Amino acid sequence: MIYLDFYKNLNCNNEDEVFSYLIDTLKPSITLWTYFVNWDKVLDNTNKIELHLNVLNYLIGKDNFDEEFRKILRQYPSSIEAIPALVVRDGQSRKRFKILVDFNEKKLTYADFDFSKKKLDENDIENYLLFIEKTGLKELLQSRKIKSLVDYMIGVEAGIDSNARKNRGGKSMEYIVEVFVDDLCERSGYEYLKEADSIKIKRKWDYNVPVDKSSRRYDFVIHNGKEIFLIETNFYGGGGSKLKSTAGEYRNLYDVLRNKHKFIWITDGYGWKSSARPLRETFDHNDYLFNLNMIENGILEEILR
């Protein structure tokens, strides 16, 4: 690490004290309100098929379900568009499926179902009836276990959206750091890019940035008028083997950039408390490794000045 005069403001007089300060001031959480369900997305996805759902609501509790289902598809064939969304929770909005329907005789037999058709024949209708029966949707509707497919769909979409929490949690660190980066650049007349790869950096400022992997995109790149600073950010609320590999990755990245551009790694989270050794190795190896507390205290200004 490079010992900065700034560390004296934190009452740290040597490398050991700086690292202890970093570990002691790790944040327990960066969970934002946006971490939870994105209701705008949930309601928007539901609204796209609400008309079809209301048509299919007619089937709820019907004793002569099969015939009523056939009648609906003959009159309103486009209502089939809503069926996959009711039973598929992968968030991919697929309309075509190849289903393995039999393998008991040591031969795999498949059936194709296409819910994107605009015109249906009687064979299509029978296939869709088979689909909703085998997926359990027919029993769900006929038994009156739900009152409204629109309400049911909101619940399904909310469940799918919960799978996106990991991505939103990962973005929270970037959102937080950008508040400081944006404020610093505005006050100091600096420029910055976010999620920038080597091509974007070259196009913006004509700097050649070596890469450790072709997919490398830096969370932030700041240009202070003299040079660029490459910044990566992450947060780990829990421990695990990934933290060790992450620390190793950023040691290697520092070596790739050494003597060419300044690299800053901003990381935080209680996960590092149980993985302090690999973090310390990178802390000793790299020039700049900070946590959010250090950013709050203005360490970026010290370096970029």
C-alpha positions as CSV (number, residue, x, y, z in Angstrom):
1,M,0.0,0.0,0.0
2,I,1.0,3.6,-0.3
3,Y,0.8,5.3,3.1
4,L,-1.0,8.6,2.6
5,D,-0.9,11.7,4.9
6,F,-4.7,11.4,4.9
7,Y,-4.4,8.3,7.2
8,K,-3.1,10.6,10.0
9,N,-6.6,12.1,10.0
10,L,-7.9,8.7,10.9
11,N,-5.3,8.4,13.7
12,C,-3.5,5.6,11.8
13,N,0.3,5.9,11.8
14,N,1.3,2.7,10.0
15,E,0.0,0.0,7.6
16,D,-1.2,-2.2,10.4
17,E,-3.3,0.5,11.9
18,V,-4.7,1.5,8.6
19,F,-5.8,-2.1,7.9
20,S,-7.3,-2.5,11.3
21,Y,-9.2,0.7,10.8
22,L,-10.5,-0.7,7.4
23,I,-11.7,-3.9,9.1
24,D,-13.2,-2.1,12.1
25,T,-15.2,0.4,10.0
26,L,-16.8,-2.1,7.6
27,K,-20.5,-1.5,7.0
28,P,-23.0,-4.1,8.1
29,S,-25.3,-3.5,5.1
30,I,-26.0,-1.3,2.1
31,T,-29.5,-2.5,1.5
32,L,-31.6,0.2,-0.1
33,W,-35.3,0.5,-0.5
34,T,-34.8,-0.4,-4.2
35,Y,-33.5,-3.8,-3.0
36,F,-37.1,-5.1,-2.5
37,V,-39.8,-5.7,-5.0
38,N,-39.8,-3.4,-8.1
39,W,-43.6,-2.9,-8.1
40,D,-43.5,-0.7,-11.3
41,K,-42.0,-3.7,-13.2
42,V,-44.4,-6.2,-11.6
43,L,-47.5,-4.1,-12.5
44,D,-46.2,-3.3,-15.9
45,N,-45.6,-7.0,-16.8
46,T,-49.1,-7.9,-15.4
47,N,-50.8,-5.1,-17.3
48,K,-49.4,-6.4,-20.6
49,I,-51.5,-9.5,-20.3
50,E,-54.3,-8.3,-18.1
51,L,-56.9,-8.5,-20.8
52,H,-56.1,-12.1,-21.5
53,L,-56.1,-12.9,-17.8
54,N,-59.6,-11.5,-17.4
55,V,-60.8,-13.6,-20.3
56,L,-59.3,-16.7,-18.6
57,N,-60.9,-15.7,-15.3
58,Y,-64.1,-17.0,-16.9
59,L,-62.8,-20.6,-16.4
60,I,-62.5,-20.3,-12.6
61,G,-64.8,-22.9,-10.9
62,K,-66.2,-24.2,-14.2
63,D,-67.4,-27.9,-13.9
64,N,-67.4,-28.4,-17.7
65,F,-63.9,-26.9,-17.8
66,D,-62.6,-28.6,-20.9
67,E,-65.5,-27.5,-23.1
68,E,-65.4,-23.9,-21.8
69,F,-61.7,-23.8,-22.4
70,R,-62.1,-24.8,-25.9
71,K,-64.9,-22.3,-26.4
72,I,-62.7,-19.4,-25.1
73,L,-59.8,-20.3,-27.4
74,R,-62.1,-20.5,-30.4
75,Q,-63.5,-17.0,-29.6
76,Y,-60.3,-15.4,-28.1
77,P,-57.3,-17.3,-29.5
78,S,-54.9,-14.6,-28.4
79,S,-55.7,-15.4,-24.7
80,I,-53.1,-18.3,-25.0
81,E,-50.4,-15.6,-24.7
82,A,-51.1,-15.4,-20.9
83,I,-50.8,-19.1,-20.2
84,P,-47.0,-19.5,-20.1
85,A,-46.7,-16.5,-17.7
86,L,-49.0,-18.3,-15.2
87,V,-46.8,-21.3,-14.8
88,V,-43.3,-20.4,-15.9
89,R,-41.2,-18.5,-13.3
90,D,-37.9,-18.1,-15.1
91,G,-38.4,-14.5,-16.0
92,Q,-37.6,-15.1,-19.7
93,S,-41.2,-14.7,-21.1
94,R,-40.8,-17.7,-23.3
95,K,-43.6,-18.7,-25.7
96,R,-42.3,-22.0,-27.0
97,F,-41.5,-25.1,-25.1
98,K,-40.2,-28.6,-25.9
99,I,-41.4,-30.8,-23.1
100,L,-40.1,-34.2,-22.2
101,V,-43.4,-36.1,-21.9
102,D,-42.1,-39.7,-21.6
103,F,-38.9,-41.5,-20.8
104,N,-40.2,-44.7,-19.0
105,E,-39.5,-47.0,-21.9
106,K,-35.8,-45.8,-22.1
107,K,-36.8,-43.6,-25.0
108,L,-37.1,-39.8,-24.6
109,T,-40.3,-38.5,-26.2
110,Y,-40.9,-34.8,-26.6
111,A,-43.9,-32.6,-27.3
112,D,-43.8,-29.0,-28.7
113,F,-46.0,-26.3,-27.4
114,D,-46.1,-22.9,-29.2
115,F,-48.0,-20.1,-27.4
116,S,-47.1,-17.4,-30.0
117,K,-49.6,-18.6,-32.7
118,K,-52.2,-16.2,-34.0
119,K,-54.5,-18.7,-35.6
120,L,-55.5,-22.0,-33.8
121,D,-56.8,-25.2,-35.1
122,E,-58.6,-27.9,-33.0
123,N,-55.4,-29.8,-32.6
124,D,-53.7,-26.7,-31.2
125,I,-56.5,-26.2,-28.7
126,E,-56.2,-29.8,-27.5
127,N,-52.5,-29.4,-27.0
128,Y,-53.0,-26.3,-24.9
129,L,-55.7,-28.1,-22.9
130,L,-53.1,-30.8,-22.2
131,F,-50.5,-28.3,-21.2
132,I,-52.7,-26.6,-18.6
133,E,-53.8,-29.9,-17.2
134,K,-50.3,-31.4,-16.9
135,T,-48.9,-28.2,-15.4
136,G,-51.6,-28.1,-12.7
137,L,-53.2,-24.9,-13.9
138,K,-56.5,-26.6,-14.8
139,E,-56.9,-27.9,-11.2
140,L,-56.0,-24.6,-9.8
141,L,-58.7,-22.8,-11.7
142,Q,-61.4,-25.4,-11.5
143,S,-61.0,-25.8,-7.7
144,R,-61.5,-22.1,-7.0
145,K,-58.2,-22.0,-5.1
146,I,-57.7,-18.5,-6.6
147,K,-60.2,-15.8,-7.1
148,S,-58.5,-13.7,-9.8
149,L,-55.8,-14.5,-12.3
150,V,-54.7,-10.8,-12.3
151,D,-54.0,-10.9,-8.6
152,Y,-52.3,-14.3,-9.0
153,M,-50.1,-12.9,-11.7
154,I,-49.0,-10.0,-9.6
155,G,-47.9,-12.5,-7.0
156,V,-46.0,-14.5,-9.7
157,E,-44.3,-11.4,-11.0
158,A,-43.3,-10.4,-7.5
159,G,-41.8,-13.8,-7.0
160,I,-39.8,-13.5,-10.3
161,D,-38.7,-10.0,-9.4
162,S,-37.3,-11.3,-6.1
163,N,-34.8,-13.3,-8.1
164,A,-33.4,-9.9,-9.3
165,R,-32.5,-8.9,-5.8
166,K,-29.0,-10.2,-6.1
167,N,-28.3,-7.9,-9.1
168,R,-30.0,-4.9,-7.3
169,G,-27.9,-5.6,-4.2
170,G,-24.7,-5.7,-6.3
171,K,-25.6,-2.4,-7.9
172,S,-26.2,-0.7,-4.6
173,M,-22.5,-0.4,-4.0
174,E,-22.1,1.4,-7.3
175,Y,-25.1,3.7,-6.6
176,I,-23.5,4.7,-3.3
177,V,-20.0,5.3,-4.6
178,E,-21.3,7.3,-7.6
179,V,-22.8,9.8,-5.2
180,F,-19.3,10.6,-3.9
181,V,-17.7,10.4,-7.4
182,D,-20.3,12.6,-9.0
183,D,-20.0,15.2,-6.2
184,L,-16.2,15.2,-6.3
185,C,-16.1,15.6,-10.1
186,E,-18.7,18.4,-10.1
187,R,-16.8,20.3,-7.5
188,S,-13.4,19.7,-9.0
189,G,-14.1,19.9,-12.7
190,Y,-13.2,16.3,-13.3
191,E,-14.9,14.0,-15.7
192,Y,-15.9,10.4,-15.1
193,L,-17.3,7.4,-16.9
194,K,-19.2,4.5,-15.4
195,E,-19.2,0.9,-16.5
196,A,-16.4,1.7,-19.0
197,D,-14.3,-0.8,-20.9
198,S,-11.0,-0.1,-22.6
199,I,-12.7,0.9,-25.9
200,K,-14.9,3.4,-24.2
201,I,-12.0,4.9,-22.3
202,K,-9.9,5.1,-25.5
203,R,-12.7,6.8,-27.3
204,K,-13.3,9.3,-24.5
205,W,-9.8,10.3,-23.5
206,D,-7.4,8.5,-25.9
207,Y,-5.8,6.4,-23.1
208,N,-4.8,2.8,-23.8
209,V,-5.9,0.6,-20.9
210,P,-4.5,-2.9,-20.7
211,V,-7.1,-5.6,-19.7
212,D,-6.8,-8.7,-17.6
213,K,-9.9,-10.1,-19.3
214,S,-11.9,-9.1,-22.4
215,S,-15.1,-8.5,-20.5
216,R,-13.5,-6.1,-18.0
217,R,-15.6,-3.0,-17.4
218,Y,-14.6,-0.6,-14.7
219,D,-17.3,0.6,-12.4
220,F,-15.9,4.1,-12.6
221,V,-13.1,5.9,-14.5
222,I,-12.2,9.4,-13.4
223,H,-10.1,11.8,-15.4
224,N,-8.7,14.7,-13.3
225,G,-7.2,16.5,-16.3
226,K,-3.8,14.9,-15.9
227,E,-4.4,11.2,-15.7
228,I,-7.2,8.6,-15.2
229,F,-8.1,6.6,-12.1
230,L,-9.7,3.2,-12.6
231,I,-12.1,2.1,-9.8
232,E,-13.8,-1.2,-9.0
233,T,-16.4,-1.6,-6.2
234,N,-18.1,-4.4,-4.5
235,F,-19.8,-5.3,-1.2
236,Y,-19.9,-8.6,0.7
237,G,-22.3,-9.0,3.5
238,G,-21.3,-12.7,4.0
239,G,-18.1,-14.7,3.8
240,G,-17.2,-17.5,1.5
241,S,-14.6,-18.7,-1.0
242,K,-15.5,-16.0,-3.5
243,L,-13.9,-13.3,-1.4
244,K,-10.5,-15.0,-1.6
245,S,-10.7,-15.2,-5.4
246,T,-11.9,-11.6,-5.6
247,A,-9.0,-10.4,-3.6
248,G,-6.7,-12.4,-5.9
249,E,-8.4,-11.0,-9.0
250,Y,-7.7,-7.4,-7.9
251,R,-4.1,-8.2,-7.0
252,N,-3.6,-9.4,-10.6
253,L,-5.5,-6.5,-12.0
254,Y,-3.2,-4.1,-10.1
255,D,-0.2,-5.9,-11.7
256,V,-1.7,-5.5,-15.2
257,L,-2.1,-1.7,-14.6
258,R,1.1,-1.1,-12.7
259,N,3.1,1.9,-13.9
260,K,0.4,2.7,-16.4
261,H,-2.7,3.8,-14.6
262,K,-3.8,4.2,-11.0
263,F,-6.2,1.5,-9.8
264,I,-8.5,2.0,-6.8
265,W,-10.5,-0.9,-5.2
266,I,-13.4,0.1,-3.0
267,T,-14.8,-2.8,-1.1
268,D,-16.9,-3.2,2.1
269,G,-19.1,-5.5,4.1
270,Y,-18.9,-7.8,7.1
271,G,-17.9,-10.7,4.9
272,W,-14.3,-9.5,5.0
273,K,-14.2,-9.9,8.7
274,S,-14.0,-13.7,8.2
275,S,-11.7,-13.3,5.1
276,A,-9.3,-10.7,6.4
277,R,-6.2,-12.6,5.4
278,P,-6.7,-12.5,1.6
279,L,-7.9,-8.9,1.9
280,R,-4.7,-8.0,3.8
281,E,-2.6,-9.6,1.1
282,T,-4.2,-7.4,-1.5
283,F,-4.1,-4.4,0.8
284,D,-0.3,-4.8,1.2
285,H,0.2,-5.5,-2.6
286,N,-2.0,-2.7,-4.1
287,D,-1.5,1.0,-3.7
288,Y,-5.1,1.9,-3.0
289,L,-7.7,-0.2,-1.2
290,F,-10.5,1.6,0.7
291,N,-13.8,1.0,2.3
292,L,-16.9,3.3,2.3
293,N,-15.9,4.9,5.6
294,M,-12.7,6.1,4.0
295,I,-14.7,7.4,1.0
296,E,-17.0,9.2,3.4
297,N,-14.0,10.9,5.0
298,G,-12.8,12.2,1.7
299,I,-9.9,10.0,0.7
300,L,-10.8,10.2,-3.0
301,E,-10.2,13.9,-3.0
302,E,-6.8,13.3,-1.4
303,I,-5.7,11.0,-4.2
304,L,-7.2,12.8,-7.2
305,R,-6.1,16.3,-6.2
